[in-house]
Amino acid sequence: MENNSVDTNTPEVPQQETKWYVLRVVSGKERKVKEYLDKEISRSNFSKAVMQVFLPVEKVYKVQNGKK
């Protein structure tokens, strides 16, 4: 008697593999590049392929003579 632990009633659904891409852009033009990418994604109908355009932003404060 053979014992199979595989359930044949539920078909396996392949999971979509997420890929990440990093762009290197000119300093100070990050927002413009994000806007351009968003426009191209919507215009070219790539919204199913591109889930999100993420723009990390960090505020940097410069201290001179004890003042921000």
N, C-alpha and C positions, 0 to 999 in steps of 0.2 A: 504494500500500500504506500503510495507516494503522497507526501504532504506539501502542497504548494502554498506559500504565504502571500502570493500575489493575488490581489482582488481584480478580477477581470470585468467587473460590472461598472467601475468608474474609469472613464477614459482620462488619460493624462493630458492636461492642457499645458502646452509649452509657455513658460513665462517669458515676457519680453525682457531682453537684457538691456539695461540702461548703460549708455556710454557717456562719458564726460569728456569735454574738450575745453582747453584753456587757450585764450587768445592773449597775445601780447600786443598792447596798443600804446600809442604815444601818450605820454603823461599829460593829463588834463583833458583828454579827449574821450575818456571812458564812457561818459553819458551819451555823447554823440554816436559812438559805435553801437551802444545798446539800442538807441532809438533806430538807427539804420537797420540793425539786425531784426528788430521787432517789425519794422515796416516790410522788410523783405520776406519774412516768415509769413506774414498775413497776405502779402501780395502774391506770393508764389504758392500759397496753399500748402506750406510745410508744417502746419500746426499739429499734425498727427506725429510727425517725425521729431520735431523739436518741442519738448515739453516746457522748458523754462530757460530764459536768458537771465543769469544771475549776475548782479553787479555788487560786489562787496565794497563798502565805503567805510573809510576810517577817518575821523576828524583828527587832524594833527594841530596841536597848539604850539606856537613858538613863544618862548619866554625870553624877553630881553629886559635887563635891568629890573627884574622882579615883577614885570608886567606881562600879561598875555599879549 
